[in-house]
């Protein structure tokens, strides 16, 4: 009933509008379009974003704003004029339209070759249905359309569009009727410039990947039809001009190549009169959930003359964890996200204290360091960057969700945790079924999987985590100079993760007695006392660098180490990222969850009845750590020094 009432109101309004002179309607439409530009902020911002994508490198911000305003005025004029034109006699309507290069279409049709017309939402595009039969009525004409939501208005529009003899084929009924018409030598017009959703082929449009219907190319390849562009432009005083482009050669081209060429053709048509195109359509829509494009049926096609670097970037902001270890464990996910689409540009937002770690990852295009803990400062840092398309949140905190929400990033992706659902608009589902323990890196990889990364990529990244791989082959078994071995005896999380420092000292002394090594102590200001205790016990075979290095210096000195003896620490994960083998001692934590990535590490851990407890401090007798013996730790270190391989498999 509501649909019928809306239909009656539509027909009544159309009757009133049709009674007015066309030139007056055109002027009124321009005024209404200007008014819409003022009040419709959502569509004004969408149009502004679209024209910036298309012409941002060619036009100034002022020119772009003026273009958007002219577009609203032109759109209002054309929409209001189309109501009058649909009620006007065809002969009278034809006098308002000029043509250019129409002989191109005639040449093919009169030679018996069918034609697929590539149309776009330029100017008064509804005129195509009326004018085409007037100009090429000696063959069957048709168009493929999509039904409107209101069935009464849809039936009326079908009658209006078909009054000149155009046959209407419903997209949902398939394309066999259109194929038959083409094989009989007819012409089919297809509006080809809108977002095609999940069924489209991702090809460049104005240099940015857009989901595009391959239908014109498919029909041309299947029927041998000529593929010809036809554009409609607005002229002064309520007149229009149809311009036909030279045919695209389809015989030796793939469907993907032809689809890319149709986008190039439409972009060229739009550039001729950009105010005429329908900029309030979300042409470069970010799909949900799979905005990474590997899992789409038709996939991505970039023409050979365009490199991935030439594409306008799809800008992804990834909020890194604040903890070094968690940040390193998210590296495989970042690598997978980067390979998810050729135009991906990755920016990592991260506290400045661990920002240098991300410089090691070649897949990261930019780093956005947060210098302090201020929420407002983080928001402003994000806002100062070029606009991001998506923000992916690795931490589960409410705070990081607030950062990107306040910064205005349009798509915000992450797990629901910590009462932040209202700040996100794409959620990563939590598994409802209990399952075997999975490494923390797999949780980050799940995010990549849920936004469209390929399964094969996910599995590959798990097994090859680490930016540079294992470097054991770089070190000879025996050299003249002492081998450097790193030692990280502390753990920032708490004392429950720390093996006793006197045991570290005994292991270091045992190894130094059997091999020419130099121990390098690493740690923070909190670990100074522990470092002094160990350094005193080792004497000349030790260099104490605890609280003496910047993060960059830590990276450089770790790279020189043959291996790292460590607790479960962020430095352990950093060493794994650098390809340095580790001997890691676990007690209160679980190596299956947070062990170093890669297959070249030795993990020493003894299960006791209370482990893993994940507590910061042991409330009883520290039995999990005391169970790890000095001899087995020393043997593990010596096995790597002597053999370049772990003594026992991980």
DALIN-V423481 format. One record per helix or strand of 2 or more residues. SS is the DSSP state (hx for helix, st for strand). FROM is the first residue (numbers start at 1). TO is the last residue. If there is no record, write none. Layout:
SS,FROM,TO
SS,FROM,TO
//
This chain:
hx,2,18
hx,22,39
hx,41,55
hx,61,87
hx,90,94
st,97,100
hx,103,110
st,115,119
hx,127,136
st,141,145
hx,151,162
st,167,170
hx,171,173
hx,176,183
st,187,191
hx,197,199
st,201,205
st,208,212
hx,215,223
st,226,235
st,239,244
hx,255,272
hx,274,276
hx,308,310
st,314,319
hx,324,329
hx,331,338
st,344,351
hx,352,358
st,366,370
hx,375,383
st,390,393
hx,398,407
st,411,414
hx,421,423
st,426,427
hx,440,450
hx,455,463
hx,472,474
st,483,488
hx,495,497
hx,501,514
st,517,521
hx,525,541
st,542,544
hx,551,559
st,563,567
hx,570,577
st,581,585
hx,591,594
st,602,604
hx,623,626
hx,630,643
//
